[in-house]
Amino acid sequence: MKLLLDQNLSRRILPAIKEEFPESTHVVHLGMDRDDDLDIWNHALSEGFVIMTKDKDFLQRSVLVGHPPKVIHLTIGNCPAQKIADLILSERGQLKAFGKHASKSYLLLR
């Protein structure tokens, strides 16, 4: 699974999850940190990414138009990057199953 971390998530999460999600990246690394949500959505769609975000707009778009791309919406509020990385790694089985599920468009991760 290729995760595309949105701008509202720290870039410091990537090194901690790279072993489990090696093709993942952050919008900053793609030069998209100032792009609007639709541009990020379209990039994720064309490149096979799953969007990981705290932004409700991506969740709403997913509900309206479905997938791809799939969306993982983190609902944990402000916390250190390592705590988010730990959550991602502790839920890696659920994340990978979600990525393979044919009909699920979004996943809420708390």
Secondary structure, DSSP 4 states (H G I P E B T S, - for coil): -EEEE-TTS-TTHHHHHTTTSTT-EEGGGGT-TTS-HHHHHHHHHHHTEEEEES-HHHHHHHHHH--SSPEEEE---S--HHHHHHHHHHTHHHHHHHHH-SS--EEEE-
